[in-house]
């Protein structure tokens, strides 16, 4: 479904991604892990076409990333999701719905269903400027889920959410995955990743240091956090 | 509905959501209504009293130019912050995370502001048209046509401001746009004035034409040409279509460079 081949991204002299290659198959729940500044968001931005690789290629379903057609069945939630302050949550979702080809009654119904799914019923008519970070995040997740996307790209989706919100998101993502859809998740919450994801890649200083299924990455008596620290710090695990 | 039209529609809706838009429109219409007394006054030239229709016609022509020129200020002010605001408030990500091309986004924004500005200008010109009709019973033929033709100038101003805002701070982009348009008014206006028959009686010889002036955006000349639809005077200074071609060409080239640059940029 998604293929990255030798992707390098340089900002001046700084290399944000260095020869990154991996494939995410259809129906896979893939986690991209790494410390701050590892290059995870850079990779996500290149998948969405917001940024272009200095070298290498990225394709979604065989279509080069960056082309509008590659995002036709893609939902995206940014790390620090922002909503235009003059729009209400409902208006924001209606706009997304219109770009998904939904109009009139079908758009209203889809938006209503999404509002219920992300727990924003009752607050949908308030202006986004009055939303808390968690509420904005819920609306952003709703927008990503609109139009039945086949691929969901989530950059820190539970950022700003309380434990209940985090649980809700986990349930939504599990349901989404069970429908055979693909998810790419950037997250620092390793316990969540361990519960949800099939495969993971750990990035450090722009490179992928390990990529495998969660069951292969996490060895006996280890947690994903232990593996993460070992690969990022290159030290033994303190028990 | 294509994405471009959809974004243009959202742009108009978002601009009309702002109270400042209605305030500006109300102030402009109020200003026009306040000067309606000009159409009632007794005016005389060389002791001869002018008739109401003649006064209304001249006053309307003057106000036509004032409105058309004033619209440059409004369009550049609206256009200057579009890219940076969209980038800051998440609108850009909202559009481009969907299957929307960057060119559709940029052209949609430009089209939306252009349609809104053209409608704004048309309303102001229509107000003048109706005032004259109510006061003198006469219709100024070509007044509304000239207004629509002048909207091409607004498109140029919008595209230029969008283009400059990619490289300059917002306010500077608007200021540069107004400066470029201002130079067009000063250079072509002065040239036209120097070649006026009355001035020619006092100034001997033709004033020389600098090469840069020939290729400079002919915003002023386009407005002058549009106003000939009202005055029915012969358009002097250049060919009938030259000013249109000049401004249209500048607009198309600027839009092409803008899209090319925007396509390569990091969002």
Interface residues (C-beta under 8 A of the other chain):
Chain A: X45 X48 X49 X50 X51 X52 X68 X69 X71 X72 X74 X75 X76 X78 X81 X82 X83 X84 X85 X86 X92 X95 X96 X98 X99 X100 X143
Chain B: X1 X3 X6 X10 X14 X17 X18 X88 X89 X90 X91 X93 X94 X95 X96 X97 X98 X99 X100 X101 X104 X264 X266 X267
